[in-house]
Amino acid sequence: MEDTPSIARSGERDDRSNAPSTSEWDRQVRDGTDSTKKRKTSTTSDARDEKRRHRGRKRPPPLGKCYRYGNYDRYYGYRVGTTMEDARLAALRDEWFRARDACDVGCNDGLFSLSLASAMRPKTLTCVDIDGDLIERAKRRLDGLRAASTAGEAEEDDPFAGVKFIEANAVTHDFGRERFDVILALSLTKWIHLNFGDDGVRAVFARCRDALRPGGSLVLEPQPWKSYKSTLRKKYRGVDVLPNECKERYAAIAFKPDAFESYLLSPEGGFISCERLRAFGDAARGFDRDLLRFIKKA
């Protein structure tokens, strides 16, 4: 969810990639590429000492930041396993994406989306997330990758040319009709459920169905029901993930994840078949779950 180097899912860089990391781009923009050659050794040493002193300390979350939508700002730091590879990418097939129009709903800060763009070269990739801060981070990362990938190359060789990031609520966003060949909705349904209830989940399913072309694919990664309860007690960087209203909404959920498949394959759901995709790999604990590929009627 690779025949070209992937972008690191953990937040910095994949050692196999020739593209500079986000921190390197930031430094180059701020200081200029050659500015580090002019720094004194003592300054570098002081910086290293300061980094060691702060290593392991957790930064407090931004003032007023809320993670009720699963919009963790270091999500991919614990989503991947020790290999720092997201196994979902290997579960997807190149022919679903290459030279096609794709959409990633709930893209977080764009690391997985950009890995997909690099590996499978979709014609367009529209990435949507409800958190504006994460979208801005994704746009900065995209700008850096585009600058690195087009340096000395033709514009048409840029794998990120068709990528765009949009801040939007998937429950209410107009994705259009029959615009996409494939839509990803990965680790998304639990957060919609806890914030918008059963109706919110059905609304997103309907919007995805309508936005797919006939024969198109919806790739779904539903979180298991047991994970909902643990989320009720969860804190992230010292902050309660869910406000009380979400905890109350949990008690009213009737449309549970084990019913998604039968619903989507019903006349109301609008899909005609389902394929289970196993994301093998060194997944972090709690993330070794299957993907479901639903096919819209042609």
C-alpha positions as CSV (number, residue, x, y, z in Angstrom):
1,M,0.0,0.0,0.0
2,E,7.6,-1.5,-5.2
3,D,9.5,-1.1,-8.0
4,T,11.0,2.3,-7.2
5,P,12.4,3.4,-3.8
6,S,9.7,4.2,-1.3
7,I,9.5,7.3,0.9
8,A,10.1,6.5,4.6
9,R,6.9,6.0,6.5
10,S,8.4,6.9,9.8
11,G,8.8,10.6,9.1
12,E,12.3,11.2,7.9
13,R,13.7,9.1,5.0
14,D,14.1,5.7,3.5
15,D,17.8,4.9,3.3
16,R,17.2,3.5,-0.2
17,S,15.9,6.8,-1.5
18,N,18.1,9.5,-3.1
19,A,15.7,12.2,-2.0
20,P,16.8,14.3,0.9
21,S,14.8,14.0,4.2
22,T,12.4,16.7,5.3
23,S,14.9,18.0,7.8
24,E,17.5,18.3,5.1
25,W,15.2,20.3,2.9
26,D,14.3,22.6,5.8
27,R,18.0,23.2,6.5
28,Q,18.8,23.7,2.8
29,V,16.0,26.3,2.5
30,R,17.0,28.0,5.7
31,D,20.8,27.9,5.5
32,G,21.6,27.2,1.9
33,T,23.1,23.9,0.7
34,D,26.7,24.8,1.4
35,S,26.3,26.7,4.6
36,T,27.2,23.8,6.8
37,K,30.7,23.8,5.4
38,K,31.3,27.2,7.0
39,R,30.1,26.3,10.4
40,K,32.7,26.0,13.1
41,T,33.4,22.6,14.6
42,S,32.7,23.9,18.1
43,T,29.2,25.0,17.0
44,T,28.5,21.6,15.6
45,S,29.7,19.9,18.7
46,D,27.5,22.1,20.9
47,A,24.5,21.3,18.7
48,R,25.2,17.6,19.1
49,D,25.5,17.8,22.8
50,E,22.1,19.7,23.0
51,K,20.5,17.0,20.8
52,R,21.8,14.3,23.1
53,R,20.4,16.1,26.2
54,H,16.9,16.3,24.6
55,R,16.9,12.8,23.0
56,G,14.1,10.7,24.3
57,R,12.1,13.6,25.6
58,K,8.5,13.9,24.3
59,R,7.5,17.3,23.0
60,P,4.2,18.5,24.4
61,P,1.4,18.6,21.8
62,P,0.5,22.0,20.3
63,L,-1.7,24.1,22.5
64,G,-5.3,23.1,22.0
65,K,-4.4,20.2,19.6
66,C,-7.1,17.5,19.5
67,Y,-6.6,14.0,18.3
68,R,-10.2,12.9,18.2
69,Y,-10.0,12.0,14.5
70,G,-6.9,9.8,14.8
71,N,-4.9,12.7,13.4
72,Y,-1.8,11.9,15.3
73,D,1.2,14.0,14.2
74,R,3.6,11.1,14.6
75,Y,1.3,8.3,13.3
76,Y,3.8,6.7,11.0
77,G,6.4,6.6,13.8
78,Y,4.6,3.7,15.4
79,R,2.5,2.4,12.4
80,V,5.5,0.7,10.8
81,G,7.6,-2.1,12.4
82,T,11.3,-2.4,13.0
83,T,12.0,-2.4,9.3
84,M,10.4,1.0,9.0
85,E,8.4,-0.3,6.0
86,D,4.6,-0.1,5.8
87,A,3.5,-3.6,4.8
88,R,0.2,-2.3,3.3
89,L,2.1,-1.0,0.2
90,A,3.2,-4.5,-0.7
91,A,-0.4,-5.7,-0.5
92,L,-1.5,-3.4,-3.3
93,R,-1.1,-4.1,-7.0
94,D,0.6,-1.9,-9.4
95,E,-2.0,-2.2,-12.1
96,W,-4.7,-0.7,-9.8
97,F,-2.8,2.6,-9.7
98,R,-0.3,3.0,-12.6
99,A,-1.5,5.8,-14.9
100,R,-4.9,5.8,-13.1
101,D,-6.8,8.3,-11.0
102,A,-6.6,7.5,-7.3
103,C,-7.7,9.0,-4.0
104,D,-6.4,8.5,-0.4
105,V,-9.1,9.3,2.2
106,G,-7.6,10.0,5.6
107,C,-4.0,10.5,4.4
108,N,-2.6,11.9,7.6
109,D,0.7,13.7,6.8
110,G,1.0,12.1,3.4
111,L,3.9,9.7,4.0
112,F,2.0,6.6,2.8
113,S,0.4,8.6,-0.1
114,L,3.8,9.8,-1.3
115,S,5.3,6.3,-1.0
116,L,2.4,5.0,-3.2
117,A,3.0,7.8,-5.8
118,S,6.7,6.9,-5.9
119,A,6.2,3.2,-6.2
120,M,3.1,2.9,-8.5
121,R,3.0,6.2,-10.4
122,P,-0.8,7.0,-10.5
123,K,-1.8,9.6,-13.1
124,T,-3.4,11.6,-10.3
125,L,-3.5,11.1,-6.5
126,T,-6.0,13.2,-4.5
127,C,-5.2,13.0,-0.8
128,V,-7.8,14.1,1.8
129,D,-7.5,14.6,5.6
130,I,-9.6,16.5,8.1
131,D,-6.6,18.0,9.9
132,G,-5.3,21.2,8.3
133,D,-1.9,21.0,10.1
134,L,-1.2,17.5,8.7
135,I,-2.2,18.7,5.2
136,E,0.2,21.6,5.4
137,R,3.0,19.3,6.5
138,A,2.1,16.9,3.6
139,K,2.3,19.8,1.1
140,R,5.7,20.9,2.4
141,R,6.9,17.3,2.1
142,L,5.5,17.1,-1.5
143,D,7.2,20.4,-2.5
144,G,10.5,19.0,-1.2
145,L,10.1,15.7,-3.0
146,R,9.1,17.4,-6.3
147,A,12.1,19.6,-6.1
148,A,14.4,16.6,-5.5
149,S,12.7,14.4,-8.2
150,T,12.8,17.0,-11.0
151,A,16.3,18.2,-10.4
152,G,18.0,17.7,-13.8
153,E,15.0,15.6,-15.1
154,A,12.1,16.3,-17.4
155,E,8.8,17.4,-15.8
156,E,7.0,14.3,-17.1
157,D,9.4,12.1,-15.1
158,D,8.1,13.6,-11.8
159,P,6.2,10.8,-10.0
160,F,4.6,13.4,-7.8
161,A,3.2,15.8,-10.5
162,G,-0.3,14.5,-10.1
163,V,-0.4,14.5,-6.3
164,K,-2.5,17.1,-4.4
165,F,-3.5,17.4,-0.7
166,I,-6.9,18.7,0.4
167,E,-8.2,19.6,3.9
168,A,-11.7,18.2,4.0
169,N,-14.1,16.1,6.1
170,A,-14.8,12.9,4.2
171,V,-18.3,12.7,5.7
172,T,-19.4,15.9,3.9
173,H,-16.8,16.4,1.2
174,D,-18.0,16.2,-2.4
175,F,-15.6,13.7,-4.1
176,G,-17.5,14.0,-7.4
177,R,-19.0,11.3,-9.5
178,E,-17.0,8.5,-11.2
179,R,-13.8,10.5,-10.9
180,F,-11.5,7.7,-9.5
181,D,-10.3,4.2,-10.5
182,V,-9.3,3.4,-6.9
183,I,-10.0,4.9,-3.5
184,L,-8.1,4.0,-0.3
185,A,-9.7,4.3,3.1
186,L,-7.1,2.9,5.5
187,S,-7.4,2.9,9.3
188,L,-10.3,5.4,8.9
189,T,-13.6,3.9,9.8
190,K,-13.1,3.8,13.6
191,W,-12.5,7.6,13.7
192,I,-15.5,8.3,11.6
193,H,-17.6,6.0,13.7
194,L,-16.6,7.6,17.0
195,N,-17.1,11.2,15.7
196,F,-20.0,10.8,13.3
197,G,-21.7,7.5,14.2
198,D,-23.1,4.8,12.0
199,D,-24.6,7.4,9.6
200,G,-21.2,8.9,9.1
201,V,-19.6,5.6,8.1
202,R,-22.5,4.9,5.7
203,A,-22.1,8.4,4.2
204,V,-18.4,7.9,3.5
205,F,-19.1,4.5,2.0
206,A,-21.7,6.1,-0.3
207,R,-19.4,9.0,-1.3
208,C,-16.6,6.6,-2.2
209,R,-19.0,4.4,-4.2
210,D,-20.3,7.3,-6.1
211,A,-16.8,8.7,-6.8
212,L,-15.6,5.5,-8.3
213,R,-15.8,4.7,-11.9
214,P,-17.6,1.4,-12.9
215,G,-15.3,-1.5,-12.1
216,G,-13.3,0.7,-9.7
217,S,-11.8,-0.4,-6.4
218,L,-12.4,0.7,-2.8
219,V,-9.6,-0.6,-0.6
220,L,-10.7,-0.6,3.0
221,E,-8.8,-1.2,6.2
222,P,-11.4,-1.3,9.0
223,Q,-10.1,-1.3,12.5
224,P,-11.5,-4.2,14.6
225,W,-14.3,-3.5,17.1
226,K,-12.0,-4.4,20.0
227,S,-9.8,-1.5,19.2
228,Y,-12.6,1.0,19.8
229,K,-12.8,0.3,23.5
230,S,-9.1,0.7,24.0
231,T,-9.3,4.1,22.2
232,L,-11.8,5.3,24.8
233,R,-9.1,5.2,27.4
234,K,-6.2,6.3,25.3
235,K,-4.0,9.3,25.8
236,Y,-1.7,10.6,23.1
237,R,1.3,12.7,24.3
238,G,-0.6,13.4,27.5
239,V,-3.9,14.4,25.9
240,D,-7.1,12.4,26.0
241,V,-7.7,11.3,22.4
242,L,-11.5,11.4,22.6
243,P,-13.8,14.0,24.2
244,N,-16.8,12.8,26.2
245,E,-19.2,13.1,23.2
246,C,-17.2,10.5,21.3
247,K,-17.3,8.2,24.3
248,E,-21.1,8.6,24.4
249,R,-21.4,7.9,20.6
250,Y,-19.5,4.7,21.1
251,A,-22.3,3.3,23.2
252,A,-24.8,4.0,20.3
253,I,-22.9,2.2,17.6
254,A,-24.9,-0.7,16.0
255,F,-23.2,-0.9,12.6
256,K,-20.0,-2.7,13.7
257,P,-17.0,-3.4,11.5
258,D,-17.8,-7.1,11.0
259,A,-21.0,-5.9,9.2
260,F,-19.1,-3.7,6.7
261,E,-18.5,-6.4,4.1
262,S,-22.1,-7.6,3.9
263,Y,-23.3,-4.0,3.7
264,L,-21.0,-3.0,1.0
265,L,-21.9,-6.1,-1.1
266,S,-25.6,-5.4,-0.7
267,P,-27.7,-3.4,-3.3
268,E,-27.4,-0.3,-1.0
269,G,-23.7,-0.7,-0.7
270,G,-23.2,-0.9,-4.5
271,F,-20.2,-3.3,-4.7
272,I,-20.3,-6.7,-6.3
273,S,-17.2,-8.5,-4.9
274,C,-14.7,-8.4,-2.1
275,E,-11.1,-9.6,-2.1
276,R,-9.1,-10.0,1.2
277,L,-5.5,-8.7,1.0
278,R,-3.0,-9.8,3.6
279,A,-0.5,-7.1,4.5
280,F,2.4,-9.3,5.5
281,G,5.5,-7.8,7.0
282,D,7.1,-6.5,10.1
283,A,4.0,-4.6,11.2
284,A,3.9,-2.8,14.5
285,R,1.8,-4.4,17.2
286,G,-1.9,-4.0,16.6
287,F,-1.5,-3.2,12.9
288,D,-1.3,-6.6,11.4
289,R,-4.7,-6.6,9.9
290,D,-6.1,-7.4,6.4
291,L,-7.2,-5.0,3.7
292,L,-10.5,-5.5,1.9
293,R,-10.8,-4.6,-1.8
294,F,-14.3,-4.0,-3.0
295,I,-15.2,-3.8,-6.7
296,K,-17.9,-1.5,-8.0
297,K,-20.3,-2.9,-10.5
298,A,-19.2,-2.2,-14.1
